[in-house]
Amino acid sequence: MPDDARPLSPALQSQQPIARAATSSDAAIAARGLRKVYKGTKKSGPKEALKGIDLEVPRGSVFGLLGPNGAGKSTFINILAGLVNKTEGDVSIWGFDIDKNPRQARASIGVVPQEISTDVFFTPKEGLEIQAGLYGVPKSERRTMEILRNLGLEDKADSYVRFLSGGMKRRLLVAKAMVHDPPVLILDEPTAGVDIELRKQLWEQVMRLHERGVTVILTTHYLEEAQELCDTIGIIHKGEVATVKPKDELIASLDRKALMIVPDEPIEAAPSLGALCGAEVRGGNLYVDYRPSETRVGDILSAVNSAGISVKDLSTVEADLEDVFLELTYGSDRS
């Protein structure tokens, strides 16, 4: 998305800095050499949560930030939100350096936390008005009812938050993150503990925001969710960036496939197919894991034939994001 594709909100335009950060023009978030070291205790010593990561989030993308527990995702998000001080490195949000222009940088993002934290003694309308005031949005520029309408909460505007369902409270968190019209929205595990129907509703609302030009950054443990929604994936492991690639390119880069073979007669035990293939029986069918760069399908079928198995049908099972995630995070640990 070009630099001027999504203009800053009126409130933010009035706070333009003298100079913007020298980063890629299409980066919504840019980090260079970002480190965070926690002091720790005398017993455990310092802990390096982020080890000099370089990471760019393209503007206009739905960016999946993935990684195991303790990988550094929350630390990275908290640095962006101004809740954690970095140890060293450079970070910019929408072109604003978080050290040189902290006010503009923080005004450029909205963060939806994982935990539901809302003031139950206010109505959604009152809560959004208070949040807008904290961001310095003038009353004449506030879009409280428009935001509530866009997130399906207009009819609950004057109801106390304590009477809202869990799904409505989740949507309210998104609404509060959007009161200052930020160009970047960060969602930290937004559907954790939410049922399937509520997850669907929430993502419909978020994707509408994305269609308006908002860059969305998502952390999630639901890999099928990331695969369905994201166009770019970044994986962090042990405080380092394992990879950042367009989703389709990332999945295609994994040199692993599975062949499902349906025999004429169900089999109970998998035959030995050599060192390059792993075979197992599931539901009477034979599943063969192989690397296309090392093994041809024809060679697998020849080995199956030699084992006395007659093939009725076969199909290829392509790799998915879960396979890539496991390969890049736990693969080296298992070897």
VEXTIGU-15964 format. One line per 2 residues: number of its first residue (from 1); for each residue y, x, z of N, C-alpha, C, CB. Coordinates in steps of 0.2 Angstrom, whole numbers. Glycine has a CB too. Layout:
N
NUM = Y/X/Z/Y/X/Z/Y/X/Z/Y/X/Z  ...
//
This chain:
335
1 = -6/4/0/0/0/0/6/4/0/0/-5/6  11/3/-4/17/7/-5/21/7/2/21/5/-10
3 = 25/12/3/29/12/9/33/6/11/33/19/9  36/3/5/40/-3/7/37/-9/6/46/-2/2
5 = 30/-9/5/27/-16/4/27/-20/10/19/-14/3  28/-18/16/29/-22/22/35/-20/26/22/-22/27
7 = 40/-23/25/47/-21/28/46/-22/36/53/-25/26  50/-18/40/50/-18/47/53/-25/49/53/-12/50
9 = 52/-27/55/55/-33/57/62/-32/58/51/-35/64  66/-37/59/73/-36/60/75/-32/66/77/-43/60
11 = 71/-34/71/72/-30/78/71/-23/77/68/-33/83  66/-21/73/64/-14/72/69/-11/67/57/-13/70
13 = 71/-14/62/76/-12/57/82/-9/61/78/-17/52  84/-13/66/90/-11/69/90/-5/74/93/-17/74
15 = 84/-2/74/82/4/78/80/10/74/77/2/84  82/10/68/80/15/63/82/22/66/83/14/56
17 = 77/27/66/78/34/68/82/38/63/72/37/71  84/44/65/88/48/60/83/51/55/91/54/64
19 = 77/52/58/72/55/53/65/53/55/72/63/54  61/51/50/54/49/50/49/55/51/52/44/45
21 = 43/54/53/39/59/53/36/61/47/32/57/58  35/68/46/33/71/39/25/70/39/35/78/39
23 = 23/64/37/16/62/36/15/59/29/14/58/41  9/58/27/7/55/21/11/48/21/0/54/20
25 = 13/46/15/17/40/14/13/34/15/21/40/7  6/34/14/2/28/14/-2/28/21/-3/28/8
27 = 0/32/26/-3/32/32/0/27/37/-3/39/35  -3/23/40/-1/18/45/-1/22/52/-5/12/45
29 = -6/26/53/-7/30/58/-9/37/56/-13/27/63  -6/42/58/-8/49/57/-8/53/63/-3/52/51
31 = -14/57/64/-15/62/69/-16/68/67/-20/59/74  -13/74/69/-15/80/67/-16/85/74/-9/83/63
33 = -22/88/74/-23/92/79/-23/89/86/-19/98/79  -25/82/87/-24/79/93/-29/80/98/-24/71/91
35 = -27/83/104/-31/84/109/-29/81/116/-31/92/111  -34/79/119/-33/76/126/-38/79/131/-33/68/126
37 = -35/82/136/-40/85/141/-38/82/148/-39/93/141  -43/79/151/-42/76/158/-44/82/163/-47/70/159
39 = -40/82/168/-41/87/173/-48/87/176/-36/87/178  -50/81/178/-57/80/181/-56/82/188/-62/85/177
41 = -62/84/191/-63/85/198/-65/93/199/-68/81/202  -65/95/205/-67/102/206/-74/103/205/-66/104/214
43 = -78/98/205/-85/98/204/-87/98/196/-89/92/207  -83/93/193/-85/92/186/-80/96/181/-84/85/184
45 = -74/98/184/-70/102/179/-67/98/174/-74/108/176  -62/101/170/-59/97/165/-63/94/160/-54/102/161
47 = -61/89/157/-65/86/152/-61/85/145/-68/79/154  -63/87/140/-59/87/133/-62/81/130/-61/93/129
49 = -58/75/130/-60/69/127/-58/69/120/-56/63/130  -53/72/117/-52/73/110/-51/80/109/-45/69/108
51 = -54/83/103/-55/90/102/-51/92/96/-62/92/102  -45/90/96/-41/92/90/-42/88/84/-42/100/88
53 = -42/82/84/-44/77/78/-39/77/73/-46/71/81  -40/76/67/-36/75/62/-38/68/59/-36/80/56
55 = -34/63/59/-36/56/56/-30/53/53/-39/52/62  -31/49/48/-26/45/45/-29/38/43/-24/48/38
57 = -25/33/45/-27/26/43/-23/24/38/-26/22/50  -26/22/32/-21/20/26/-18/14/28/-26/19/20
59 = -12/13/25/-8/7/26/-11/1/22/-1/8/23  -11/-5/25/-14/-10/21/-22/-11/22/-12/-10/14
61 = -25/-6/26/-32/-6/26/-34/-11/32/-35/1/27  -41/-12/32/-44/-14/38/-49/-9/40/-48/-21/37
63 = -47/-5/45/-50/1/47/-54/1/53/-44/7/48  -61/2/52/-65/2/57/-66/9/61/-72/0/55
65 = -64/9/67/-64/15/71/-71/15/76/-58/16/76  -76/18/74/-82/17/77/-84/24/81/-88/16/72
67 = -89/23/86/-91/29/89/-95/26/95/-86/33/91  -100/30/98/-103/29/104/-99/28/110/-109/34/106
69 = -101/25/116/-97/25/122/-96/32/124/-101/22/127  -89/33/126/-87/40/128/-85/45/122/-93/43/132
71 = -85/42/116/-84/46/110/-76/48/110/-86/43/104  -72/44/113/-65/46/113/-61/40/109/-64/52/109
73 = -64/35/107/-60/29/104/-54/26/109/-65/24/102  -56/25/115/-51/22/119/-46/27/121/-55/20/126
75 = -47/33/122/-42/38/123/-37/38/117/-45/45/124  -40/38/111/-36/38/105/-31/32/105/-40/38/99
77 = -34/26/106/-30/20/106/-25/20/112/-34/14/107  -26/22/117/-22/23/123/-16/27/122/-25/24/130
79 = -17/33/118/-12/37/116/-7/34/111/-15/44/113  -10/30/107/-6/26/102/-1/21/106/-10/23/97
81 = -4/18/111/-1/13/114/4/15/120/-6/8/118  4/22/121/8/25/126/6/25/133/15/22/125
83 = -1/23/134/-3/23/140/-6/29/143/-9/17/140  -8/34/138/-10/40/140/-6/46/136/-18/41/138
85 = -5/51/140/-1/56/137/-6/61/133/3/60/142  -4/63/127/-9/68/124/-8/75/127/-7/68/116
87 = -12/79/126/-12/86/128/-8/90/123/-19/89/129  -10/90/117/-6/93/111/-8/89/105/-8/100/111
89 = -4/91/99/-5/88/93/1/84/91/-12/84/93  0/81/85/6/77/82/3/70/81/9/80/76
91 = 6/65/82/4/58/81/10/54/78/1/54/87  9/50/73/14/46/70/11/39/69/18/48/64
93 = 16/34/70/14/27/69/19/24/64/13/23/76  17/22/58/21/19/53/27/24/51/24/13/55
95 = 25/31/52/30/36/50/34/38/56/34/33/45  34/35/62/38/37/68/33/41/72/40/31/71
97 = 36/47/74/33/52/78/33/49/85/36/59/78  27/49/89/27/46/96/31/50/101/20/45/98
99 = 33/56/99/37/60/104/44/60/102/34/67/104  46/60/96/53/60/94/56/53/94/54/63/87
101 = 52/48/92/54/41/91/49/36/95/55/39/84  48/37/102/43/33/105/44/26/105/43/35/112
103 = 51/24/105/52/17/105/50/13/98/60/15/107  52/17/93/50/14/86/43/14/85/54/18/81
105 = 40/19/87/32/20/86/29/15/90/30/27/89  30/13/96/27/8/100/29/1/97/29/8/107
107 = 35/0/95/36/-6/92/33/-7/85/44/-7/91  30/-2/82/26/-3/76/19/-5/76/27/4/72
109 = 17/-6/83/10/-8/84/9/-13/89/5/-2/86  4/-17/88/2/-22/93/-5/-21/95/3/-30/90
111 = -6/-21/101/-13/-19/103/-16/-25/107/-13/-13/108  -22/-27/105/-26/-32/108/-32/-29/112/-29/-37/102
113 = -31/-29/119/-36/-26/123/-43/-29/123/-33/-25/130  -48/-25/125/-54/-28/126/-55/-33/131/-59/-22/127
115 = -52/-32/137/-52/-36/142/-47/-42/142/-51/-33/149  -49/-48/143/-44/-54/143/-40/-53/149/-48/-60/143
117 = -34/-52/148/-29/-51/153/-23/-56/152/-27/-44/155  -22/-62/154/-17/-66/153/-14/-69/159/-19/-72/148
119 = -8/-71/160/-5/-74/166/-7/-81/166/3/-72/166  -11/-83/170/-13/-90/170/-8/-95/172/-19/-91/174
121 = -3/-93/175/3/-97/177/8/-99/172/6/-95/184  7/-96/166/12/-98/161/8/-101/155/15/-91/158
123 = 12/-105/151/9/-108/145/9/-103/140/13/-114/143  5/-104/134/6/-99/129/13/-98/126/1/-101/123
125 = 17/-103/126/23/-103/123/28/-99/127/26/-110/122  27/-100/134/31/-96/139/29/-88/139/30/-99/146
127 = 22/-87/138/20/-80/138/22/-77/132/12/-80/138  23/-80/126/25/-76/120/32/-75/121/23/-81/114
129 = 36/-80/123/43/-79/124/45/-73/129/47/-85/127  41/-72/134/42/-67/139/40/-60/135/38/-68/145
131 = 35/-60/132/32/-54/128/38/-52/123/26/-55/125  40/-57/119/46/-55/114/52/-52/118/48/-62/110
133 = 53/-55/124/59/-52/127/58/-45/129/61/-56/133  52/-43/131/50/-37/133/51/-32/128/43/-36/136
135 = 50/-34/121/51/-30/115/58/-30/113/46/-32/110  62/-34/116/69/-34/114/70/-38/108/72/-27/113
137 = 66/-43/106/67/-47/100/72/-52/102/60/-50/98  78/-53/99/83/-58/100/80/-65/99/89/-57/95
139 = 82/-70/103/80/-76/103/80/-79/96/84/-81/108  85/-78/92/86/-80/86/81/-78/81/93/-79/83
141 = 78/-73/83/73/-70/78/65/-71/80/74/-62/77  65/-74/86/58/-75/88/54/-81/84/58/-77/96
143 = 48/-80/84/44/-84/79/38/-87/83/41/-81/73  39/-89/90/34/-91/94/30/-96/92/37/-93/101
145 = 33/-102/89/29/-108/87/25/-106/80/33/-114/86  28/-102/76/25/-100/70/19/-96/71/30/-96/66
147 = 19/-91/76/13/-87/78/8/-91/81/15/-81/83  10/-96/85/4/-100/88/1/-104/83/8/-104/94
149 = 5/-107/78/2/-111/73/-2/-107/69/8/-114/68  -1/-101/67/-5/-97/63/-11/-95/66/-1/-90/61
151 = -12/-95/73/-18/-93/76/-21/-99/79/-16/-88/82  -19/-105/77/-22/-111/79/-21/-113/86/-30/-111/78
153 = -16/-112/89/-14/-113/96/-8/-117/97/-13/-107/100  -5/-120/91/1/-124/92/0/-130/96/3/-127/85
155 = -6/-133/96/-7/-139/101/-8/-137/108/-13/-143/98  -8/-131/109/-9/-129/116/-3/-125/119/-15/-124/117
157 = 2/-125/115/8/-122/117/11/-123/124/14/-123/112  10/-129/126/13/-131/133/8/-132/138/17/-137/132
159 = 1/-130/136/-4/-130/141/-4/-124/145/-11/-132/138  -6/-124/152/-7/-118/156/-13/-114/153/-8/-120/163
161 = -12/-108/153/-17/-103/150/-24/-104/154/-15/-96/151  -23/-106/160/-30/-106/164/-34/-112/162/-28/-107/172
163 = -31/-116/158/-35/-122/155/-38/-120/148/-31/-128/155  -36/-114/145/-39/-113/139/-46/-110/139/-34/-108/135
165 = -49/-111/133/-56/-108/133/-56/-101/132/-60/-112/127  -62/-97/132/-62/-90/131/-59/-88/124/-69/-88/133
167 = -62/-92/119/-60/-91/112/-52/-91/111/-63/-95/108  -49/-96/115/-42/-98/114/-38/-92/117/-40/-104/117
169 = -41/-89/123/-37/-84/126/-38/-78/122/-41/-83/133  -43/-77/119/-43/-71/114/-38/-71/109/-50/-70/111
171 = -37/-77/106/-32/-78/101/-25/-78/103/-33/-85/97  -24/-80/110/-18/-79/113/-16/-71/113/-18/-82/120
173 = -21/-67/115/-20/-60/115/-17/-57/109/-26/-56/117  -20/-60/103/-18/-58/96/-11/-60/95/-23/-61/91
175 = -9/-66/97/-3/-69/97/2/-65/100/-2/-76/99  1/-63/107/5/-59/110/6/-52/107/3/-58/118
177 = 1/-49/104/2/-43/101/6/-43/94/-5/-40/99  8/-49/92/11/-50/86/18/-53/87/8/-55/81
179 = 21/-53/93/27/-57/94/33/-52/91/28/-57/101  32/-46/90/38/-42/88/36/-40/80/38/-35/92
181 = 32/-43/77/30/-43/70/28/-35/68/36/-45/66  24/-32/72/22/-25/70/18/-25/64/18/-22/76
183 = 19/-19/60/15/-19/54/8/-16/55/18/-14/50  6/-14/61/-1/-12/63/-3/-16/69/-1/-4/65
185 = -9/-18/68/-13/-22/74/-19/-19/76/-14/-30/72  -20/-17/82/-26/-13/84/-30/-18/89/-24/-7/89
187 = -36/-19/87/-41/-24/90/-46/-20/94/-44/-29/85  -46/-19/100/-51/-15/104/-57/-20/106/-48/-12/110
189 = -62/-20/103/-68/-24/104/-66/-31/105/-72/-21/111  -63/-34/100/-60/-41/101/-65/-46/102/-56/-43/96
191 = -71/-45/100/-76/-51/100/-82/-49/105/-79/-52/93  -81/-45/109/-86/-43/115/-87/-49/119/-84/-37/119
193 = -93/-51/120/-95/-57/124/-93/-64/121/-91/-56/130  -91/-64/115/-89/-70/111/-94/-73/107/-82/-69/107
195 = -95/-80/107/-101/-82/103/-99/-82/96/-103/-89/105  -104/-83/92/-104/-82/84/-98/-87/81/-110/-84/81
197 = -98/-93/84/-93/-97/81/-86/-95/82/-94/-105/83  -85/-93/89/-78/-90/91/-76/-84/87/-78/-89/98
199 = -81/-80/86/-80/-73/82/-78/-75/75/-87/-69/82  -81/-80/72/-79/-82/65/-72/-84/65/-84/-87/63
201 = -70/-89/70/-63/-91/70/-58/-86/71/-63/-97/76  -60/-81/76/-55/-76/77/-54/-72/71/-57/-72/83
203 = -59/-70/67/-58/-66/62/-55/-69/56/-65/-63/59  -56/-76/55/-52/-79/50/-45/-79/52/-54/-87/50
205 = -43/-79/58/-36/-79/60/-33/-72/58/-34/-81/67  -37/-67/60/-35/-60/59/-34/-58/52/-40/-55/63
207 = -39/-60/48/-39/-59/41/-33/-62/37/-45/-61/38  -31/-68/40/-24/-71/37/-18/-66/39/-23/-78/41
209 = -18/-63/45/-13/-58/46/-13/-52/41/-13/-56/53  -20/-50/40/-20/-44/35/-18/-46/28/-28/-42/35
211 = -19/-52/26/-17/-55/20/-9/-55/19/-20/-62/18  -6/-55/25/1/-55/25/4/-48/25/4/-58/31
213 = -1/-43/25/1/-36/24/0/-32/31/8/-35/23  -3/-35/36/-4/-31/42/-9/-26/41/-5/-36/48
215 = -9/-20/43/-14/-15/44/-18/-16/50/-11/-8/44  -25/-17/50/-29/-19/55/-33/-13/57/-33/-26/54
217 = -33/-11/63/-38/-6/66/-43/-9/71/-34/0/69  -49/-9/69/-54/-12/73/-59/-7/77/-58/-17/69
219 = -60/-8/83/-66/-4/86/-71/-10/88/-63/0/93  -77/-9/87/-82/-14/88/-89/-10/89/-82/-19/83
221 = -93/-13/93/-100/-11/93/-105/-15/89/-103/-11/100  -102/-20/86/-106/-24/81/-105/-21/74/-103/-32/81
223 = -110/-17/72/-109/-13/66/-109/-18/60/-114/-8/65  -113/-24/60/-113/-28/54/-106/-31/54/-118/-34/55
225 = -102/-32/59/-95/-35/59/-91/-30/55/-93/-36/66  -91/-24/57/-87/-18/54/-89/-18/46/-88/-12/57
227 = -95/-18/45/-98/-18/38/-95/-24/33/-105/-18/37  -95/-30/36/-92/-35/33/-85/-35/32/-94/-42/36
229 = -81/-33/37/-74/-34/37/-70/-28/35/-72/-36/44  -72/-22/36/-68/-16/35/-69/-13/28/-70/-11/40
231 = -63/-10/26/-64/-7/19/-64/1/20/-58/-9/15  -62/3/26/-62/10/27/-65/11/34/-55/14/27
233 = -69/16/35/-73/18/41/-71/25/44/-80/17/41  -69/25/50/-69/32/53/-74/32/59/-62/33/56
235 = -78/37/60/-82/38/65/-81/44/70/-90/39/63  -80/43/76/-78/48/81/-85/49/85/-72/46/85
237 = -86/56/86/-92/57/90/-90/63/94/-98/59/86  -91/63/101/-90/68/106/-83/71/105/-95/74/105
239 = -78/67/104/-71/69/103/-69/72/97/-70/74/109  -73/72/92/-72/74/85/-73/69/80/-76/81/84
241 = -69/70/74/-70/65/69/-76/67/65/-64/65/64  -81/63/65/-87/64/61/-86/63/53/-93/60/63
243 = -82/58/52/-81/56/45/-76/51/44/-87/54/41  -72/51/39/-67/45/37/-68/44/30/-60/47/39
245 = -71/38/28/-72/37/21/-71/29/19/-79/40/18  -70/28/13/-71/21/11/-78/18/13/-69/19/4
247 = -78/12/15/-85/10/18/-90/11/12/-84/2/20  -89/8/6/-94/9/1/-96/16/0/-92/5/-5
249 = -92/20/-1/-93/27/-2/-97/30/4/-86/31/-3  -95/28/10/-99/31/16/-106/29/16/-95/29/22
251 = -107/23/14/-114/20/14/-118/23/8/-115/12/13  -115/24/3/-118/27/-3/-120/35/-2/-114/26/-9
253 = -116/38/3/-117/45/4/-123/46/8/-111/48/7  -126/41/11/-132/43/15/-138/43/11/-133/37/20
255 = -142/49/11/-147/50/7/-154/48/10/-148/58/5  -154/41/10/-160/38/14/-161/31/11/-159/38/21
257 = -167/29/9/-168/22/7/-175/20/10/-168/22/-1  -177/14/9/-183/12/11/-186/7/6/-183/7/18
259 = -193/8/5/-196/4/0/-201/0/3/-200/9/-5  -200/-7/2/-205/-12/5/-210/-14/-1/-201/-18/7
261 = -216/-12/1/-222/-13/-3/-226/-19/-1/-226/-7/-4  -227/-24/-5/-231/-30/-3/-238/-29/-7/-228/-37/-6
263 = -243/-27/-3/-250/-26/-6/-253/-33/-8/-254/-22/-1  -258/-32/-12/-262/-38/-14/-265/-41/-8/-267/-36/-19
265 = -268/-37/-3/-271/-39/3/-267/-36/9/-278/-37/3  -265/-40/14/-262/-37/20/-265/-31/23/-261/-42/25
267 = -262/-26/25/-265/-20/28/-263/-19/35/-263/-13/24  -267/-15/39/-266/-15/46/-264/-8/48/-272/-16/50
269 = -265/-3/44/-263/4/46/-260/7/40/-269/8/48  -254/11/41/-251/15/36/-255/21/33/-244/16/38
271 = -255/22/27/-258/28/24/-254/34/25/-260/27/17  -257/40/25/-253/46/25/-250/47/18/-257/52/27
273 = -243/48/17/-240/49/11/-237/56/10/-235/43/10  -238/60/15/-235/67/14/-229/68/19/-233/68/7
275 = -227/74/19/-222/76/24/-215/73/22/-221/83/24  -214/71/16/-207/69/14/-206/61/15/-206/70/7
277 = -211/58/17/-210/50/18/-213/48/25/-214/47/12  -210/43/27/-212/40/33/-214/33/32/-207/40/39
279 = -220/31/34/-223/25/32/-225/21/38/-229/25/27  -224/14/38/-226/10/44/-228/3/41/-221/10/49
281 = -232/-1/45/-234/-7/43/-230/-12/47/-242/-8/43  -227/-17/44/-224/-23/47/-226/-29/44/-216/-22/47
283 = -229/-34/47/-231/-40/44/-236/-40/39/-225/-44/42  -240/-35/39/-245/-34/33/-242/-30/27/-247/-41/31
285 = -235/-29/27/-232/-25/22/-231/-18/23/-225/-29/20  -230/-14/19/-229/-7/20/-222/-5/18/-234/-3/15
287 = -219/-2/23/-212/1/23/-212/8/23/-208/-2/29  -209/11/17/-209/18/17/-202/21/17/-212/20/10
289 = -200/25/21/-193/28/22/-194/35/18/-191/30/29  -188/36/13/-188/42/9/-181/44/8/-193/41/3
291 = -181/50/5/-174/53/3/-174/53/-4/-172/60/6  -170/49/-8/-170/49/-15/-169/56/-18/-165/45/-18
293 = -165/61/-15/-164/67/-17/-171/72/-17/-159/71/-14  -176/70/-13/-182/74/-13/-188/70/-15/-183/75/-5
295 = -188/64/-16/-194/60/-17/-192/55/-22/-197/57/-11  -197/54/-27/-196/49/-32/-200/43/-31/-198/51/-40
297 = -198/37/-32/-202/31/-31/-208/31/-34/-198/25/-33  -209/34/-41/-215/35/-44/-220/39/-40/-214/38/-51
299 = -218/44/-37/-222/48/-33/-225/44/-27/-219/55/-31  -221/40/-24/-223/36/-18/-228/31/-21/-217/32/-15
301 = -227/28/-26/-232/23/-29/-238/26/-31/-229/19/-35  -238/32/-33/-244/36/-35/-248/37/-28/-243/42/-39
303 = -245/39/-23/-248/41/-17/-251/34/-14/-243/44/-12  -248/29/-14/-250/22/-12/-256/20/-16/-245/17/-12
305 = -256/21/-22/-262/20/-27/-268/24/-25/-260/21/-34  -266/30/-23/-272/35/-22/-275/33/-15/-269/42/-22
307 = -271/30/-11/-274/28/-4/-278/21/-5/-268/27/1  -279/19/-11/-283/13/-12/-279/6/-11/-289/13/-8
309 = -272/6/-11/-268/0/-10/-266/-2/-16/-262/2/-5  -267/-8/-18/-265/-12/-24/-258/-15/-23/-270/-17/-27
311 = -253/-14/-27/-247/-16/-26/-246/-23/-29/-241/-11/-28  -244/-28/-25/-242/-34/-28/-235/-35/-30/-244/-40/-23
313 = -230/-32/-26/-223/-33/-27/-220/-27/-23/-220/-40/-25  -214/-25/-25/-210/-20/-21/-202/-22/-21/-212/-13/-23
315 = -199/-19/-17/-191/-20/-17/-189/-14/-13/-189/-26/-14  -182/-12/-15/-179/-6/-11/-174/-9/-6/-175/-2/-16
317 = -174/-6/0/-170/-8/5/-164/-3/6/-174/-9/12  -158/-5/4/-153/0/4/-150/2/11/-147/-3/0
319 = -147/7/12/-145/9/18/-139/5/20/-143/17/19  -137/4/26/-131/0/29/-127/4/33/-133/-7/32
321 = -122/1/36/-118/5/40/-121/8/47/-112/1/42  -126/4/49/-129/6/55/-133/12/54/-134/0/57
323 = -136/13/48/-140/19/46/-135/25/46/-143/18/39  -129/24/43/-124/29/43/-122/31/50/-118/27/38
325 = -121/26/54/-118/28/61/-123/32/65/-117/21/64  -130/30/64/-135/33/68/-136/40/66/-141/29/68
327 = -135/41/59/-136/48/56/-131/53/58/-136/47/48  -124/50/58/-119/54/60/-118/55/67/-112/51/57
329 = -120/51/72/-119/52/79/-125/54/82/-117/45/82  -131/51/81/-137/53/85/-142/57/81/-140/46/88
331 = -140/58/75/-145/61/71/-146/68/73/-143/61/63  -141/72/74/-141/79/76/-144/80/83/-134/82/76
333 = -143/74/87/-146/75/94/-153/74/94/-143/69/98  -156/70/89/-163/69/89/-167/75/86/-165/63/85
335 = -163/79/82/-167/84/78/-168/90/83/-163/87/72
//
